[in-house]
């Protein structure tokens, strides 16, 4: 795909940054306070970057403005700093990068990679089995004459034509990721009918533009990786390496959610826990330290660095695979 010179230069710069060394990121959405699962993932991502001698960037995924909770961003930043998880470089907000995403969309549209889709969620739900999640898009609008303007007052969404084949990516602590494009992914929405830039486009562009080499995030985003890989491939770029870590679940086995007000640091502080106590609880859930320990994020990092030095003969760096696999059985 032929990209405009300024976009091509940006992506080439990102590729060079990635090649220069480890660049990780943490990208919370300001839809509420960070819960324990979010905090553990942040700690894992931060530790992996620091143990690899790399950079850890912070990005706020705030494009979906109806879901943004006033004051949530400030609270997220304060919680990370309170725990000692400092980031490198300036804070990046997706809401300040809409021009970049629009430029990429325009280039994709000019290349013929996109088509307008007027299928509503209700229509797609009607063709799926009862009580099933929305199916892979069946391609109703793929071969129709493109009409990009409003019809009956409603604009279309913009979908990426995803070619047949396997979408593959590297998993740091598991088997390589792979999904069939036609049967498991389908044509991906990159611009919603309400005009909002879709998550998959913004995330894929940011990973490339920021030169992200390694993404550590929750296992609930494993399947979403394929759609992002499809976008990156269309832009002529390779995806980063991924580490999808198991989710923190409550005593009933349910995943935590910002939307249902799952407890975060407020409850810990009300119990009288300080940052060292919280870091120790997060680390203990991974069997990194014994239960009841107390240590800061920097002290935990120093301890893990000592352990890593013992493994250097094997050429490993960052968090070991056994550490991440241990979280599969962690239910708190």
N, C-alpha and C positions, 0 to 999 in steps of 0.2 A: 504494500500500500504506500502510495506517495503522499508524504506529509508535508505541510508547509515548512519552510526552512526554520522558523522560530520554534515550532513544535519538535521538529527533528533534532534541533540543537539541544532542547531541554531534555529530551529522552536520552540523547547521547551523553549529556552531562550526568544524568542519573545512573546510566550504565557505568560510567567511569567512577562515580562515587561508590557504587556497589563493589566494583572490582578492587577498590583500594582497601577494603576491609569490612569487618562486621558493622552493619547498621541495622539496629532493631528499632521498633516503635511500639508505643502503646496508644490506642485510639479509642478512648471511651466516648460514648454519646452522652450529652448533658440532659438526659431524660429523668434524672433522679440521682440520689446519693449512691456511691459505690457500695455494693454489698460484699460479703466475705468472698464470694466467688470471684468478683471483679478484682478485689484486692489481692487475692492469691495469684491470679493470672498476671497482674501488674508486677508482683514480686518476682515471679518466675521469669517474666520477660526481662526485667531489670537485672536479675542475677545472671541470666544467660548472656546479656550484653556485656556486663562488667567482667565476667569470667572469661569471655572471649576477647577482652581488651578492646571492645568496640564502643560505638556510640548508641545511646538510647534516646530516641526522639519522642516527643509528645505531640499528638494530633487530636484535636477535638472534632468529632464527627457530628457536626451540628447543622447539616443541610436540611434535615426534616424538621423544619421550624415548628410545625404543630405539636411535635413531641418534646420540644425543648422546654425544660422547667426553669423558670427564672431563678437565678442564684445557683443552679446546679454546677455550672462550670467552675465558679469560684470555690465551691465546696469540694469539688474533685481535686483541684489544684492544691487546696489547703490540706486535704487528707493525704495526698501523695507526699507532700513536703513534710507533714507531721510524722509520717512513717520513715522519712529519710530516703525516699525514692526520688532523687533529683534527676532531672533530664538535661540533655545537651542541646545547645542551640535555642533559638527562639521557639515559642509555642506557635503551632500552626493550627488555624481554624479553617475547616472546609468552606464555611460560609464566606470567607474572604477569597476563595479561589474559583468562584463561579465562572469567571471569565475564561480561565484555563479549561474547565470542563466544557464550556460552550464551544471553545475553539476545537476541541477534540471531536465533539459531536458534529460540528460543521464539516470537519475533514472526513469523518466517517460517512456522513450523508452524501457528500460530493463523490465519494468513491463508490457509492452504490451498496455499501455494507449495511445500511439501515433501510427499514421500510416502516411506513405508518401503520399502526394497528388500532382498530376501533373496538376490539373485543372488551367487554366489561368483565369485571371480576364475577359478576352474577352469571353472565353467559358461560364463562369458563367453569364456574362451580356447577352449572346445570349439566355439563357434559361429563362431570366426574362422578365417581361412585358416591352414594350417600355417606356422609360423615367422613369422607376422605379429604386429604389436603388437596389444594389446587393441583391439577395434573400438569405434566409437561405441556407447554403450549403446542396445540395441534397444527398450527400454521395456517389458520383460516385466512389471514390477510396477506400471507407471504407472496402469493402470485397475483394479487389484485393490482389494478392501476393505482399508483400512489396518489393519494390526496392528502397533502400536508396541512391544509388550512382547516378551519372549523367547519363542521357539518352539524346543522341543527344546534349551533352554539357550543359544540363540544370538540375540543382538539384531540388528536390521536396521541397515543403513546408511541415512542420510537423504539423499535426492536432491532437488535443485531442479528443478522443472518449467520447462524452458527453452522459451519460445515459439518458433514458427517465425519465420524472417526472417534478416536479416544482422546479425551482431555486428561493430561497427565501432569503431575507435579511431585516434587520431592518432599517427603515427610521426614523430619529429623529423627523421630523416635518410634517410627512405625513403618509398616510396609508403604511403598510408594502409593500416592493417591492416584486414582484413575476412575473416570466415569465416561460412559458412552454419551456422546453429544446429543444424538437423536433421541434416545430412549430415556435418558436421565437428566438432561439439561434443557434442551430446546432453545428456541430463539429468545435471547435475554432482553428484557426491557432496560434501556439505558436512559430514557427520559420519560417520566410519567405523564399521563394525560393531564394532570393538574399543573404541569410545567416544572415540577421538581426534578432535579438531577437524581437519577437512581443510585442506590448504594453501590452496586457493582461497578458502575463506571467510575465514580469518584474514588473508590478504594483502589481499583486497578491503576488509575492514572497517578494517584498519590504514591503508591508503592514504587512505580517507575520513576516519577519525577524526583522523589526524595532519595532514590538510590537505595531502597530498603533491600537488604540481603536476606534477612531472617525475620519471619513473623511468628511470634508466639501468641496464641489466642485460644479461646475456648473451643471444645470439640463440637459445639452446636453450629460452628461455622465451617465444618469440614466440607459439607456438600456445596456450600456457597463458593468454595474455592474454584470449582470447575468453571463457573460463570465468569469469574474474574480472570482465570487463565485464558478463557476464550477472548476476552477483551484485549488482554496483553498480546496474545498471538496476532490478533487483527492489527495491532499497532507495531508488529514486528519485533516484539521484545519477549524475553524469557521471564518466567515468574520467579519470585524469590523462593527460598526454602521455607517450609512451614513446619511448625510444631504445634499440633492441636492437642491441648491438654484437657483431661476430664473435668467436668463441671463439679462444683461444690454443691452437694445436695443436703437437704435438711433431714431430720430424723425419720420422716415419712418417705424419704427417697425422692422428694420433689426438688427440681432445680430451683434456685433462687431467682428472683426477678425484681428489678427496680420498680416495675409497675405495681406489684402487690406490696411494696413497702418492706421487702426483706431487710432484716436488720443489718446495719452497717456499723460504722465506728461510733455512732452516738450511743448505742447500747453498751458497747465496750467501755466507753468513757464513763457512762453512768455506773458501771460496775466498779469503777476505779482503776481500770486498766490503763497503763501508759503505753507509749509506742513500743517499748521493748517487750512488753507482755503480748501485744498484738502480733508483732513480728514472730515471736516465739510460737504463738498458737498457729499462725499460718505455716511456719516451717515444720512444726510438729505434725501437722496434717499430711505432710509429705514424707514423714519419717526422716527429716533432715536433722532434727534435734529431739531429745527426749521430751515427753510431755512435762509441763511444769517448768520448762526452762525460761530464762529471761535473757534476751540479747537484742541489740540494735541491728538494723539492716547492714550497717558497715561491719559489725562484728560477725554476723552470719556470713557475709561475703568473705571476710578474712579466713574464717574456718573452712569454707568451701574451697578457697584458693589453696589452702594447705593440702586439702584432700586431692585437689586437682593436680598439684605438683607430683603427688605420688603416682598419678596415672599418666603423666606426660610421656613416659617411655612408650606407651601404646599410641601416642599421637593424638589423643582425644583432648577436646577443650569444650568449654561451655558446660551446660548441665548434662550429666550422664543419662543414658537411656533408662537405667534402673530407677533413677530418681523420678522421672516422669511417669514410668509405668506404675510406680507405687501409688500414685494418686488415683489409679483406677478403682482401688478398693477403699478410698478415703470417703467416708460419709460422716459429715458433721452436722 
